[in-house]
Amino acid sequence: MNKAGVTLQGYPNTLISLQSSVIAFLVSGDGVTIDGMTITSDNPYAVEFIQLAGTNHKLTNNVIFGPPQAPPSTGWVVNRGFVTQSNVTNLIARNNIFYSLRQPAYLNPNSTGFITSNVVYNTRGFVVDSAVFVFSGNSWGSPVNAVDIALLVGTITGSPYDPLTDLSANNSTASISDQR
């Protein structure tokens, strides 16, 4: 989607189910909102459901999940809810549910935004790779995630991640893998 200011609004009981290894939504325009979608796939494909480039996007009120994969999660196909390209700014991901995915999101270098009030379970957690995102109000269901938030090498120290005790407390006692 290479249009600015577009809202993709899901309707109750609408299901988008991928049948092949493709990215369902490739967003490159600015100010795109994806709201109220239920997105899954018939098989675990090694792609993200949503890939974002540009600025001022919103992912709100979506349910994004993969089909079950046999444990342990270290061997799962790398399917992801969403991925930012480098230099995505002011992304808001709020009130979404992510489960049965390798990761709910992979946040690439130089991306910024807010990850708030999401529910995540049965994943390996949000991956922050040299990105700057404020996490708040997120919660974790069952089965538990391998970790809830992973801060990779190269991710900044200080605000908004440190102190880690505050990051954890502001996100329902999140388990954090600090690899910085």
C-alpha positions as CSV (number, residue, x, y, z in Angstrom):
1,M,0.0,0.0,0.0
2,N,1.7,3.1,-1.2
3,K,-1.0,5.6,-0.3
4,A,-0.9,8.2,2.5
5,G,-3.6,8.5,5.1
6,V,-5.5,5.3,4.4
7,T,-7.4,3.3,7.0
8,L,-7.9,-0.4,6.5
9,Q,-10.9,-1.2,8.7
10,G,-11.8,-4.8,9.5
11,Y,-15.4,-5.9,10.1
12,P,-16.5,-8.4,12.8
13,N,-15.8,-12.0,11.9
14,T,-13.6,-11.1,8.9
15,L,-10.6,-13.4,8.6
16,I,-7.6,-12.9,6.4
17,S,-5.8,-16.2,6.0
18,L,-2.6,-16.5,4.0
19,Q,-2.4,-19.6,1.8
20,S,1.2,-19.0,0.7
21,S,4.5,-17.4,1.8
22,V,3.6,-13.7,1.1
23,I,3.5,-10.5,3.1
24,A,-0.2,-9.7,3.5
25,F,0.3,-6.0,4.0
26,L,3.3,-4.1,2.6
27,V,2.8,-0.6,3.8
28,S,5.0,2.1,2.3
29,G,2.8,5.2,2.3
30,D,2.7,7.5,5.4
31,G,-0.1,7.6,8.0
32,V,-1.6,4.2,7.3
33,T,-3.9,2.6,9.9
34,I,-4.7,-1.1,10.0
35,D,-7.5,-1.6,12.5
36,G,-9.7,-4.5,13.6
37,M,-8.2,-7.2,11.4
38,T,-7.9,-10.9,12.2
39,I,-4.9,-12.3,10.3
40,T,-3.5,-15.8,10.3
41,S,-2.2,-18.4,7.8
42,D,-2.9,-22.0,6.9
43,N,0.8,-23.0,7.5
44,P,3.6,-21.3,9.4
45,Y,5.4,-19.3,6.6
46,A,8.7,-17.6,7.2
47,V,7.4,-14.1,6.6
48,E,5.8,-11.3,8.5
49,F,2.1,-10.6,8.1
50,I,2.7,-6.8,8.0
51,Q,5.8,-4.9,6.8
52,L,6.0,-1.2,7.5
53,A,8.0,1.6,5.9
54,G,7.4,5.3,6.3
55,T,5.9,7.4,9.2
56,N,2.9,7.7,11.4
57,H,1.4,4.3,11.1
58,K,-1.1,2.7,13.5
59,L,-1.8,-1.0,14.1
60,T,-4.8,-1.1,16.4
61,N,-7.3,-3.7,17.6
62,N,-5.9,-6.5,15.5
63,V,-5.6,-10.2,16.2
64,I,-2.6,-11.7,14.5
65,F,-1.6,-15.3,15.1
66,G,0.1,-18.2,13.4
67,P,-1.0,-21.9,13.3
68,P,0.4,-24.0,16.2
69,Q,4.0,-25.3,15.9
70,A,5.5,-28.1,17.9
71,P,7.7,-27.1,20.8
72,P,10.4,-26.0,21.5
73,S,9.9,-22.5,20.0
74,T,13.6,-22.3,19.2
75,G,12.8,-24.5,16.2
76,W,9.8,-22.6,15.0
77,V,9.5,-21.1,11.5
78,V,10.3,-17.4,11.8
79,N,6.8,-16.0,11.3
80,R,6.1,-12.5,12.7
81,G,3.2,-10.3,13.3
82,F,4.9,-7.2,11.9
83,V,8.3,-5.9,10.9
84,T,9.6,-2.4,10.6
85,Q,11.9,-1.4,7.8
86,S,14.8,0.8,8.9
87,N,13.8,4.4,9.6
88,V,10.1,3.8,10.4
89,T,9.1,6.7,12.7
90,N,6.2,7.3,15.1
91,L,4.6,3.8,14.7
92,I,1.8,3.1,17.2
93,A,0.9,-0.6,17.9
94,R,-1.9,-0.6,20.4
95,N,-4.6,-3.0,21.7
96,N,-3.5,-5.9,19.5
97,I,-3.4,-9.6,20.3
98,F,-0.4,-11.6,19.0
99,Y,0.1,-15.4,19.6
100,S,1.5,-18.6,18.2
101,L,4.2,-16.6,16.3
102,R,8.0,-16.8,16.4
103,Q,7.8,-13.0,17.3
104,P,5.0,-10.6,17.5
105,A,7.3,-7.9,16.0
106,Y,10.8,-7.3,14.9
107,L,11.8,-3.7,15.3
108,N,14.6,-2.8,12.9
109,P,17.3,-0.2,13.4
110,N,16.4,3.5,13.5
111,S,12.7,2.8,13.9
112,T,10.7,4.6,16.6
113,G,7.3,4.4,18.1
114,F,5.0,3.1,20.9
115,I,4.0,-0.5,21.7
116,T,1.1,-0.1,24.2
117,S,-1.6,-2.3,25.7
118,N,-1.1,-5.4,23.6
119,V,-1.5,-9.0,24.7
120,V,1.2,-11.4,23.6
121,Y,1.6,-15.1,24.4
122,N,3.1,-18.3,22.9
123,T,5.9,-16.3,21.1
124,R,9.6,-15.6,21.6
125,G,8.7,-11.9,22.3
126,F,9.2,-8.5,20.8
127,V,12.7,-8.1,19.3
128,V,14.3,-4.6,19.5
129,D,17.2,-4.3,17.1
130,S,18.7,-0.8,17.6
131,A,15.2,0.7,17.5
132,V,13.7,3.1,20.1
133,F,10.2,2.1,21.2
134,V,8.3,3.0,24.3
135,F,6.7,-0.1,25.8
136,S,3.8,0.3,28.2
137,G,0.7,-1.5,29.4
138,N,1.5,-4.7,27.5
139,S,0.5,-8.0,29.1
140,W,1.5,-11.6,28.6
141,G,-0.9,-14.6,28.4
142,S,-0.5,-18.4,28.5
143,P,1.4,-20.3,27.2
144,V,4.1,-17.9,28.3
145,N,6.6,-16.3,25.9
146,A,10.2,-17.4,25.8
147,V,10.9,-13.8,26.8
148,D,8.6,-10.9,26.5
149,I,11.0,-8.2,25.2
150,A,14.5,-8.8,23.7
151,L,16.9,-5.9,23.5
152,L,19.6,-6.8,21.0
153,V,23.2,-5.7,20.8
154,G,23.3,-2.1,19.5
155,T,20.1,-1.1,21.1
156,I,20.5,2.1,23.2
157,T,21.0,2.2,26.9
158,G,19.0,4.7,29.0
159,S,15.5,5.8,28.3
160,P,13.1,4.3,27.3
161,Y,14.6,0.9,28.3
162,D,16.4,1.6,31.5
163,P,16.1,1.0,34.2
164,L,15.0,-2.5,33.2
165,T,13.0,-2.9,36.4
166,D,10.7,0.0,35.3
167,L,10.4,-1.4,31.8
168,S,9.3,-4.7,33.3
169,A,7.0,-3.2,35.9
170,N,5.3,-1.0,33.2
171,N,4.6,-4.1,31.2
172,S,3.0,-6.6,33.6
173,T,6.3,-7.8,35.0
174,A,7.7,-8.5,31.5
175,S,10.6,-10.9,31.2
176,I,13.4,-9.1,29.4
177,S,16.4,-10.4,27.6
178,D,19.0,-7.7,27.7
179,Q,21.7,-8.5,25.1
180,R,23.1,-5.0,24.9
